């Protein structure tokens, strides 16, 4: 087959160091998969002829071949540029088979716009020489024993399978026919792609779910990983810390510190809790709100009814808490207007969930910070987790007078919380935000963490020692 390339301009408790190393490795692997012209380094599984589908010369195992409907895996019909489709259509009209292959298919699956497109076709080098493209003749061993195990698979499958074995990474060995909406995977490339994203999500969950979210964010920022993993939060912190030596008073850090108070190594939370917290904060950065509205939003989630939320606000005699830019002083809004504005805040938070799962939305959010580091183009939150987070806010953006999500207990059920039960996550999320909006909820700053004596761990319940103790000791090194 002939490869036609149109070039355009277009990786007991661990210490912080090994944990950061694993997180960095996982992130590097996923980013390496996205680099154009990938090299045989850290990312992906190398094709070296020793995989299950090529365990011995001449052996073909079609049982491992997979086919996907491109529309089902998230590749929209208009994802291919017109000039690229023109080349494919010209080849098809002349009776040749043509497929997109390699990194462009990988990027389409990752919902990232490819910068170039590789086309592989059954036409010869001479037959495509009239196109204004770069061409490469792919040579390979034609002595392949197509045994009866290949019954039901045409010659095209064999040719595509052979070509996939020549490629560097399994994730670069995918073929896509946009005319029949089919993605061809002969070497488990899609599985490997998902595996690296899953590992990255697991490492992030370990850092943020066990009582060390605040310290973890500081460490990730210190070692340059926050720009890759949570680019919006990285840009926010860089902007807020200009000319400052401490992160004291920043709403994001206070939210995380108050989150950490409830969790420890043996009492973790489900990741949907801190994901919802990040989405909530993102919404406030983009659309600052009256502190009274934020308190009403938090109290509604925590207590479960609008009447209970209003009762809490009436009894709250603490000084107004403001954050720049997220929250401004109370305006004394009337109850009817307060209800409307609270519902609107819920809608904003639900929309902000996309910054954790959608590259385009994330990029638009980061653009507000001109000094932000180069955008990595990485999201690791799955569609399933997005659904869980959105479920936390279901019913909160409609008629709040009929909203009733009261719980039977006033305490936290840590088993339900770890399992991600929506009612439990919502209850704790509301409490974390309420504490953050209270003037009586001090949080440690960077300076406090650095000066924290090791003996401070003795103050904590021995059965529930927060991981943040471990991470804070790592910060001061």
C-alpha positions in Angstrom: 0.0 0.0 0.0 1.1 3.6 -0.5 1.1 6.1 2.3 0.2 9.6 1.3 1.1 12.3 3.8 -0.1 15.8 3.6 2.2 17.9 5.9 0.9 21.1 7.2 2.1 23.9 9.4 -0.5 23.4 10.8 4.1 8.2 32.7 1.6 1.2 53.0 1.6 5.1 51.6 4.1 6.2 49.1 6.1 9.3 49.6 5.3 12.4 47.5 8.3 11.9 45.2 7.3 8.4 43.8 3.6 9.5 43.6 4.6 12.6 41.6 6.9 10.5 39.5 4.1 8.0 38.6 1.7 10.9 37.8 4.3 12.6 35.7 4.9 9.4 33.8 1.2 8.8 33.2 0.8 12.4 31.9 3.9 12.1 29.8 2.7 8.9 28.2 -0.7 10.3 27.3 0.9 13.5 25.9 3.5 11.5 24.0 0.7 9.7 22.2 -0.5 13.1 21.0 2.8 14.4 19.6 3.0 14.4 15.9 5.8 12.3 14.6 5.9 10.2 17.8 9.2 8.7 18.8 9.8 5.4 20.5 9.9 6.7 24.0 7.7 6.6 27.1 4.2 6.6 25.5 2.1 3.7 24.4 2.9 0.1 23.8 5.6 -0.5 21.1 4.8 -2.7 18.1 7.8 -5.1 18.1 6.3 -8.2 16.5 5.7 -10.0 19.8 2.1 -9.1 20.4 -0.8 -11.5 20.5 -1.7 -10.8 16.9 1.9 -11.4 15.8 3.2 -13.9 18.3 4.9 -15.9 15.6 5.8 -15.1 11.9 3.0 -15.7 9.5 0.3 -16.2 12.2 -2.8 -14.1 12.0 -5.3 -13.9 14.9 -8.4 -12.1 13.6 -10.2 -12.6 16.9 -8.2 -9.7 18.3 -9.3 -7.3 15.5 -11.9 -4.7 16.4 -14.1 -2.4 14.5 -15.8 0.8 15.8 -18.5 3.1 14.4 -16.7 6.4 14.4 -19.9 8.2 15.4 -20.3 6.0 18.4 -16.8 6.8 19.6 -17.2 10.5 19.3 -15.7 11.4 15.8 -18.2 13.9 14.2 -18.9 13.7 10.5 -17.4 17.2 9.9 -14.1 16.5 11.7 -12.2 15.9 8.4 -11.1 19.1 6.6 -12.4 19.6 3.1 -9.0 19.4 1.3 -8.3 16.0 3.0 -11.8 14.7 2.0 -11.1 15.8 -1.5 -8.0 13.6 -1.7 -9.9 10.6 -0.3 -12.8 11.2 -2.7 -10.5 11.4 -5.7 -8.9 8.1 -4.8 -12.3 6.5 -4.2 -13.7 7.7 -7.5 -10.7 6.0 -9.3 -11.5 2.7 -7.6 -8.8 2.8 -4.9 -9.3 2.2 -1.2 -8.1 5.0 1.0 -8.0 5.5 4.8 -6.9 8.0 7.4 -4.2 6.4 9.5 -1.9 7.0 12.5 -1.8 10.1 14.7 -4.7 11.9 13.1 -7.1 9.0 14.0 -5.7 8.9 17.5 -6.3 12.7 18.0 -9.8 12.5 16.6 -10.6 9.8 19.2 -9.1 12.1 21.9 -11.4 14.9 20.6 -8.4 17.0 19.5 -8.1 18.6 16.1 -5.2 17.0 14.2 -2.6 19.2 12.7 -1.9 16.9 9.8 -3.6 13.8 8.2 -1.9 10.7 6.9 -3.7 8.8 4.1 -2.9 5.2 3.2 -4.2 3.9 -0.1 -4.1 0.8 -2.4 -3.0 3.1 -5.3 0.6 2.9 -6.3 3.1 5.7 -5.8 3.0 6.6 -9.5 -0.8 6.7 -9.5 -0.9 9.3 -6.7 2.1 11.3 -7.9 -0.3 13.9 -9.5 -1.6 14.9 -6.1 0.2 17.8 -4.3 1.2 15.6 -1.4 4.2 13.9 0.1 4.2 10.2 -0.8 5.9 7.3 0.7 6.1 3.8 -0.7 5.6 1.3 2.1 7.5 -1.9 1.6 7.0 -5.0 3.6 7.3 -8.8 3.7 4.6 -10.3 1.4 5.1 -13.8 2.6 2.2 -13.9 5.0 0.4 -17.2 5.6 -3.2 -16.3 5.5 -4.5 -19.5 7.1 -8.2 -20.5 7.4 -8.4 -18.5 10.6 -8.9 -15.5 8.4 -12.1 -16.7 7.0 -14.6 -13.9 6.8 -11.9 -11.2 6.5 -11.1 -9.8 3.1 -7.7 -8.9 1.7 -8.1 -5.3 2.8 -8.2 -6.5 6.4 -4.9 -8.4 5.9 -3.2 -5.4 4.3 -4.3 -3.1 7.0 -3.3 -5.5 9.7 0.2 -5.9 8.1 0.6 -2.1 8.0 -0.5 -1.7 11.6 2.4 -4.0 12.7 5.0 -1.7 11.2 3.9 1.3 13.3 5.7 2.6 16.4 2.8 2.7 18.9 -0.5 0.8 19.0 -2.4 4.1 19.4 -0.8 5.2 16.0 -2.0 2.0 14.3 -5.7 2.9 13.8 -7.4 3.2 10.4 -10.4 5.3 9.7 -12.7 5.2 6.7 -14.9 8.4 6.9 -17.1 7.1 4.1 -18.5 4.1 6.0 -17.8 5.7 9.5 -15.6 2.7 10.5 -12.5 2.7 12.7 -10.3 -0.4 12.3 -8.2 -1.5 15.3 -6.0 -4.6 14.7 -3.6 -4.2 17.7 -5.8 -3.0 20.6 -4.8 0.6 20.1 -8.1 2.0 21.5 -7.7 -0.2 24.6 -4.1 1.1 25.2 -5.3 4.7 24.7 -8.0 4.3 27.3 -5.6 2.5 29.7 -3.2 5.5 29.9 -6.1 7.9 30.6 -7.4 5.6 33.2 -4.1 5.4 35.0 -3.8 9.2 35.0 -7.2 9.5 36.5 -6.4 7.0 39.2 -3.2 8.9 40.2 -5.1 12.1 40.4 -7.8 10.5 42.5 -5.1 9.2 44.9 -3.7 12.7 45.3 -7.0 14.6 45.7 -9.4 12.2 47.5 -7.5 11.2 50.6 -7.2 14.4 52.6 -4.2 16.0 50.7 -5.9 17.9 47.9 -4.5 21.3 49.0 -1.0 20.1 49.4 -1.2 18.0 46.2 -2.1 21.0 44.1 0.8 23.0 45.5 3.2 20.1 44.7 1.8 19.7 41.2 2.3 23.4 40.6 5.8 23.4 42.1 6.9 20.6 39.7 5.2 22.0 36.6 2.6 19.2 36.4 -0.5 21.4 37.2 -0.1 23.1 33.8 -0.5 19.7 32.1 -3.2 18.1 34.4 -5.4 21.0 35.4 -4.4 23.9 33.1 -7.3 26.2 34.2 -6.4 25.9 37.9 -2.7 26.4 37.1 -3.5 29.6 35.1 -5.8 30.8 37.9 -3.1 30.3 40.6 -0.3 31.9 38.5 -2.5 34.9 37.9 -3.6 35.3 41.5 -0.1 34.8 42.9 1.5 37.6 40.9 3.4 39.8 43.4 2.3 37.5 46.3 4.4 35.2 48.4 1.5 33.3 49.9 -1.7 31.7 48.6 -3.6 32.7 51.8 -7.0 34.0 51.0 -7.3 32.4 47.5 -10.7 30.7 47.3 -9.5 27.6 45.4 -7.0 26.8 48.1 -9.5 27.4 50.9 -12.0 25.1 49.2 -9.4 22.4 49.0 -8.3 22.9 52.6 -11.8 22.6 53.8 -12.3 19.5 51.7 -9.2 17.9 53.3 -10.6 18.4 56.8 -13.2 15.6 56.2 -10.9 12.9 54.6 -7.8 10.8 55.4 -5.9 7.8 54.2 -8.6 5.4 55.3 -11.6 7.7 54.7 -11.4 8.9 51.1 -14.0 10.6 49.0 -15.2 9.7 45.6 -13.6 11.7 42.8 -16.9 13.3 41.8 -16.7 15.4 44.9 -13.5 17.2 44.1 -14.4 17.3 40.4 -17.7 19.1 41.3 -15.7 21.5 43.6 -13.4 22.4 40.7 -16.4 23.0 38.4 -18.0 25.1 41.0 -14.9 27.3 41.4 -14.5 27.6 37.7 -18.0 28.9 37.4 -17.3 31.6 40.0 -14.1 32.7 38.3 -15.9 33.1 35.0 -19.1 34.6 36.6 -18.5 36.1 40.1 -21.5 35.9 42.4 -22.9 37.7 45.4 -21.7 35.9 48.6 -25.3 35.5 49.7 -26.1 33.6 46.5 -23.1 31.3 47.0 -24.2 30.6 50.6 -27.7 29.8 49.5 -26.4 27.4 46.9 -24.2 25.6 49.4 -26.9 25.5 52.1 -29.5 24.1 49.6 -27.2 21.2 48.7 -26.2 20.5 52.4 -29.7 20.8 54.0 -31.7 19.5 51.0 -34.6 22.0 50.9 -35.0 25.7 50.1 -36.7 26.5 53.3 -33.8 25.0 55.3 -31.4 27.0 53.2 -33.2 30.3 54.0 -33.4 29.4 57.7 -29.6 28.9 57.7 -29.1 32.3 55.9 -31.3 34.0 58.4 -29.4 32.5 61.4 -26.0 33.2 59.8 -24.6 36.3 61.6 -21.0 35.9 60.5 -19.2 38.6 58.7 -19.5 38.6 54.9 -16.7 36.7 53.2 -15.4 37.9 49.9 -13.0 36.5 47.4 -11.5 38.2 44.4 -12.6 37.6 41.7 -15.1 34.9 42.7 -17.4 36.4 45.4 -18.4 39.9 46.3 -20.1 41.4 49.3 -23.7 40.6 50.2 -26.2 42.8 48.5 -29.3 41.9 50.6 -31.1 40.3 47.7 -34.8 39.5 48.3 -35.7 35.9 48.7 -37.5 35.6 45.3 -34.6 37.1 43.5 -32.2 35.0 45.6 -33.9 31.8 44.4 -33.6 32.8 40.8 -30.0 33.7 41.1 -29.2 30.5 43.0 -30.8 28.5 40.2 -28.7 30.5 37.7 -25.5 29.7 39.6 -26.4 26.0 39.4 -26.7 26.3 35.6 -23.3 28.0 35.5 -21.7 25.2 37.5 -23.2 22.5 35.3 -21.9 24.2 32.2 -18.4 24.5 33.9 -18.2 20.7 34.1 -17.3 20.8 30.4 -14.0 22.4 31.3 -13.0 19.1 32.9 -14.1 16.9 29.9 -14.1 19.0 26.7 -10.9 20.3 25.2 -12.6 23.2 23.4 -14.4 24.5 26.5 -11.2 24.1 28.6 -9.2 26.0 26.0 -11.7 28.9 26.0 -11.5 29.1 29.8 -7.7 29.2 29.8 -7.7 31.9 27.1 -8.8 34.5 29.8 -5.2 34.2 31.2 -2.8 35.6 28.5 0.2 34.6 30.6 -0.8 31.0 31.0 1.7 28.3 30.0 1.3 26.6 26.6 -2.0 24.7 26.6 -1.4 20.9 26.9 -4.7 19.8 25.3 -5.3 17.1 27.9 -8.4 16.1 29.7 -8.5 12.9 31.8 -12.1 13.0 33.2 -14.3 10.3 31.5 -17.8 10.8 30.2 -19.0 8.5 33.0 -17.6 10.8 35.7 -19.0 13.8 33.9 -22.4 12.2 34.3 -21.9 11.6 38.0 -20.9 15.2 38.6 -23.8 16.6 36.6 -26.1 14.3 38.7 -25.1 16.1 41.8 -26.9 19.2 40.6 -30.0 17.6 39.1 -33.1 19.5 40.1 -31.2 22.5 41.5 -31.8 24.7 38.5 -35.6 24.4 38.4 -38.3 25.2 40.9 -36.5 25.2 44.2 -39.6 25.5 46.3 -40.4 21.9 45.5 -36.8 20.6 45.7 -36.5 18.1 48.6 -33.3 16.0 49.0 -33.2 15.8 52.7 -31.1 13.0 54.3 -32.0 10.9 57.3 -28.7 11.5 59.0 -26.8 14.6 60.0 -23.4 12.8 59.8 -21.3 11.7 56.9 -21.6 8.1 55.7 -18.1 7.5 54.5 -18.9 4.2 52.8 -21.6 5.9 50.7 -19.3 8.8 50.0 -16.5 6.6 48.8 -18.9 4.8 46.5 -20.0 8.2 45.0 -23.6 8.1 46.1 -25.0 11.3 44.8 -26.9 12.4 48.0 -23.8 11.9 50.1 -21.5 13.8 47.7 -24.0 16.6 47.5 -24.3 16.8 51.3 -20.5 17.1 51.8 -20.0 19.5 48.8 -22.5 21.9 50.4 -20.7 21.7 53.7 -17.3 22.4 52.2 -18.5 25.5 50.4 -20.4 26.7 53.5 -17.2 26.4 55.5 -15.2 28.2 52.9 -17.7 31.1 52.9 -17.4 31.3 56.7 -15.0 33.8 58.3 -14.4 31.3 61.1 -12.9 28.7 58.8 -9.1 29.5 58.6 -7.0 27.6 56.1 -3.3 27.0 56.1 -1.3 29.0 53.5 1.9 28.1 51.7 3.8 29.7 54.5 1.9 27.8 57.2 2.5 24.5 55.5 6.2 25.1 55.1 6.5 26.1 58.7 4.4 23.2 60.0 6.4 21.2 62.6 6.5 17.5 62.1 5.0 17.1 65.6 1.8 18.6 64.4 0.8 15.2 63.1 0.3 14.2 66.7 -2.7 16.5 67.0 -4.5 14.5 64.4 -6.5 11.4 65.2 -4.1 8.5 64.9 -6.6 6.3 63.2 -7.3 8.9 60.5 -4.0 10.7 59.8 -4.5 13.0 56.9 -2.3 12.4 53.9 -1.7 16.2 53.9 0.8 15.7 56.7 2.9 13.6 54.4 2.6 16.0 51.5 3.3 19.1 53.6 6.6 17.6 54.8 7.4 17.1 51.2 6.7 20.7 50.4 9.3 22.0 52.8 12.1 19.8 51.4 
